Amino acid sequence: MTDQDTSRTAASSESGAISPRQRAIEAYETARERTADTLGEAPFIALAGGLAAGALIAALLPRTETETRLVRPTARRVKESAQAAFEAARDTGTQRLDELGISRQKGEETIRNLLDGLTDAARASANAAADAVRKQG
């Protein structure tokens, strides 16, 4: 708040309660100052927020026939490129795992053995704790 706002608030406080109009004006000014400070400190966040809001609005608006006709070829190429990239990554990953001797069956077996080991360790710990309590009692 500015010095003028502070003096108005102090004067209003001295004469009694602040009027709803004055409170609304002060709230507006405070919000405006905070927004200006935030935009000054983080302009990229404001830009990202604006882009996100624009994308949301664009997604909510219906497409025109012209838009659909113009976007369809590009959308098809992007979809085909993404599909090709996915398949290449999947095939390369599968090939590399095969080279390392890692398969789904071996992975499931390893996880099962790990869980069995954890269960055994928990059981042994519980038994040891119970034995210690019995010896104390």
C-alpha positions as CSV (number, residue, x, y, z in Angstrom):
1,M,0.0,0.0,0.0
2,T,1.1,3.6,-0.6
3,D,1.4,6.2,2.1
4,Q,-1.8,7.8,0.9
5,D,-3.6,4.4,1.3
6,T,-2.2,4.0,4.8
7,S,-3.3,7.5,5.8
8,R,-6.8,6.8,4.4
9,T,-7.0,3.5,6.2
10,A,-5.8,5.1,9.5
11,A,-8.3,7.9,9.1
12,S,-11.1,5.5,8.4
13,S,-10.1,3.4,11.4
14,E,-10.1,6.4,13.7
15,S,-13.6,7.4,12.6
16,G,-14.9,3.9,13.0
17,A,-15.3,1.0,10.6
18,I,-14.0,1.1,7.0
19,S,-16.7,1.3,4.5
20,P,-17.3,-1.7,2.2
21,R,-16.5,0.5,-0.7
22,Q,-13.2,1.5,0.8
23,R,-12.3,-2.1,1.6
24,A,-13.1,-3.1,-2.0
25,I,-10.9,-0.3,-3.4
26,E,-8.0,-1.3,-1.0
27,A,-8.4,-5.0,-2.0
28,Y,-8.3,-4.1,-5.7
29,E,-5.2,-2.0,-5.2
30,T,-3.5,-4.7,-3.2
31,A,-4.3,-7.3,-5.8
32,R,-3.1,-5.1,-8.6
33,E,0.2,-4.4,-6.8
34,R,0.8,-8.1,-6.1
35,T,0.1,-9.0,-9.7
36,A,2.5,-6.3,-10.9
37,D,5.1,-7.5,-8.5
38,T,4.7,-11.1,-9.5
39,L,4.9,-10.3,-13.3
40,G,8.0,-8.2,-12.7
41,E,9.7,-10.9,-10.7
42,A,8.7,-13.9,-12.9
43,P,7.8,-12.9,-16.5
44,F,8.3,-16.4,-17.8
45,I,5.7,-17.8,-15.4
46,A,3.3,-15.2,-16.6
47,L,4.1,-16.1,-20.2
48,A,3.6,-19.8,-19.6
49,G,0.3,-19.1,-17.8
50,G,-0.8,-17.0,-20.8
51,L,0.1,-19.7,-23.2
52,A,-1.7,-22.4,-21.1
53,A,-4.8,-20.2,-20.9
54,G,-4.7,-19.7,-24.7
55,A,-4.2,-23.4,-25.4
56,L,-7.2,-24.2,-23.1
57,I,-9.4,-21.6,-24.9
58,A,-8.3,-22.9,-28.3
59,A,-9.1,-26.5,-27.2
60,L,-12.6,-25.5,-26.1
61,L,-13.4,-23.7,-29.3
62,P,-14.9,-25.8,-32.1
63,R,-12.8,-26.3,-35.3
64,T,-13.9,-24.9,-38.5
65,E,-14.0,-26.9,-41.8
66,T,-11.1,-24.8,-43.1
67,E,-9.1,-25.5,-40.0
68,T,-9.7,-29.2,-40.2
69,R,-8.8,-29.3,-43.9
70,L,-5.6,-27.4,-43.3
71,V,-4.5,-29.2,-40.1
72,R,-5.3,-32.7,-41.2
73,P,-2.1,-33.3,-43.3
74,T,0.1,-31.9,-40.6
75,A,-1.7,-33.9,-37.9
76,R,-1.3,-37.1,-39.9
77,R,2.4,-36.5,-40.4
78,V,2.9,-35.8,-36.7
79,K,1.0,-38.9,-35.8
80,E,2.9,-41.1,-38.2
81,S,6.2,-39.7,-37.0
82,A,5.3,-40.3,-33.3
83,Q,4.2,-43.8,-34.1
84,A,7.5,-44.5,-36.0
85,A,9.5,-43.0,-33.1
86,F,7.6,-45.2,-30.5
87,E,8.1,-48.4,-32.6
88,A,11.8,-47.6,-33.0
89,A,12.3,-47.0,-29.3
90,R,10.3,-50.1,-28.4
91,D,12.2,-52.3,-30.8
92,T,15.6,-50.9,-29.8
93,G,14.8,-51.3,-26.1
94,T,13.6,-54.9,-26.6
95,Q,16.7,-55.8,-28.6
96,R,19.0,-54.3,-25.9
97,L,17.2,-56.2,-23.1
98,D,17.5,-59.4,-25.1
99,E,21.2,-58.8,-25.6
100,L,21.5,-58.4,-21.8
101,G,19.6,-61.6,-21.2
102,I,16.7,-59.7,-19.5
103,S,13.3,-61.0,-20.3
104,R,9.8,-60.6,-18.9
105,Q,9.9,-64.1,-17.4
106,K,13.3,-63.4,-15.7
107,G,12.0,-60.0,-14.4
108,E,8.9,-61.6,-12.9
109,E,11.1,-64.3,-11.3
110,T,13.5,-61.8,-9.9
111,I,10.6,-59.7,-8.4
112,R,9.0,-62.9,-7.0
113,N,12.3,-63.9,-5.4
114,L,12.8,-60.4,-4.0
115,L,9.3,-60.4,-2.5
116,D,9.8,-63.9,-1.0
117,G,13.1,-62.7,0.6
118,L,11.4,-59.6,2.0
119,T,8.6,-61.7,3.4
120,D,11.1,-64.1,5.0
121,A,13.1,-61.2,6.5
122,A,10.0,-59.6,7.9
123,R,8.9,-62.9,9.4
124,A,12.3,-63.6,10.9
125,S,12.4,-60.0,12.4
126,A,8.9,-60.5,13.9
127,N,9.9,-63.8,15.4
128,A,13.1,-62.3,16.9
129,A,11.1,-59.4,18.4
130,A,8.5,-61.8,19.8
131,D,11.3,-64.0,21.4
132,A,13.0,-60.9,22.9
133,V,9.6,-59.8,24.5
134,R,9.1,-63.3,25.9
135,K,12.6,-63.4,27.4
136,Q,12.0,-60.0,29.0
137,G,8.7,-61.1,30.5
